[in-house]
């Protein structure tokens, strides 16, 4: 199943989205990255482990929109994952991909 995103509510300093197709793995990383910005508070919940639906909540102090905070966090997370990938590739140069 591919990722499906639905905006539940949006205001200048708050965002709630419903996600289908993602779980704890990506949401833990994303929420951690969002919360690394002192102007942002983020959390998520999965209502039931057998239902493929999660909710992501983002609130800001108003100095940026929650969508900007989400975009910035996603870019930072992507950069971190790329750096990890390069380190792993350098650590295992004899392995073919």
C-alpha positions in Angstrom: 0.0 0.0 0.0 1.3 3.4 -0.8 1.3 6.3 1.6 -2.0 8.3 1.7 -2.2 11.6 3.5 -5.4 13.4 4.5 -5.5 16.8 6.2 -7.8 16.6 9.2 -7.4 20.2 10.3 -5.0 23.0 9.5 -4.5 26.4 11.1 -1.6 28.9 11.0 0.0 27.2 14.0 -1.5 23.6 14.1 -1.8 20.7 11.7 -3.4 17.3 12.1 -3.0 14.7 9.3 -4.3 11.2 8.9 -1.8 8.8 7.4 -2.4 5.4 5.8 0.5 3.2 4.9 3.0 4.3 7.5 3.7 3.3 11.1 5.9 3.8 14.0 9.2 3.6 12.1 8.9 6.7 10.0 6.7 8.5 12.4 9.1 8.1 15.3 11.9 9.6 13.3 9.8 12.4 11.9 8.3 13.4 15.3 11.8 13.3 16.8 13.1 15.6 14.1 10.1 17.9 14.4 10.7 18.2 18.2 14.3 19.0 17.7 13.1 22.5 16.7 12.3 24.4 19.9 9.5 26.3 18.1 7.7 23.0 17.3 5.8 20.4 19.3 4.8 17.2 17.5 3.3 13.8 18.3 1.6 10.9 16.7 -0.8 8.2 17.6 -1.8 4.9 16.1 -5.3 4.0 17.3 -4.9 0.2 16.9 -2.0 -2.0 15.7 -4.3 -3.9 13.3 -5.6 -0.7 11.6 -3.3 0.9 9.2 -4.1 4.5 10.3 -2.0 7.0 12.1 -2.5 10.6 13.1 0.3 13.2 13.1 0.0 16.4 15.1 2.2 19.4 14.7 1.9 22.7 16.6 4.2 25.7 16.3 4.8 28.9 18.3 3.5 30.8 15.3 6.9 31.9 14.0 6.5 29.3 11.2 3.6 27.3 9.8 3.3 23.6 10.7 3.7 22.8 7.0 7.0 24.7 6.9 8.1 22.9 10.1 7.1 19.5 8.5 8.9 20.3 5.3 12.1 21.4 7.1 12.1 18.3 9.3 11.6 16.0 6.3 14.6 17.7 4.6 16.8 17.3 7.7 15.7 13.7 8.1 16.5 13.0 4.5 19.9 14.5 4.9 20.6 12.4 8.0 19.5 9.2 6.2 21.7 10.0 3.2 24.7 10.5 5.5 24.0 7.2 7.3 23.7 5.5 3.9 27.1 6.9 2.9 28.7 5.8 6.1 27.3 2.3 5.8 28.5 2.1 2.2 32.0 3.2 3.2 32.0 0.7 6.1 31.2 -2.2 3.7 33.1 -1.4 0.5 33.4 -5.1 -0.5 29.7 -5.7 -0.6 27.9 -5.3 -3.9 24.5 -3.6 -4.0 
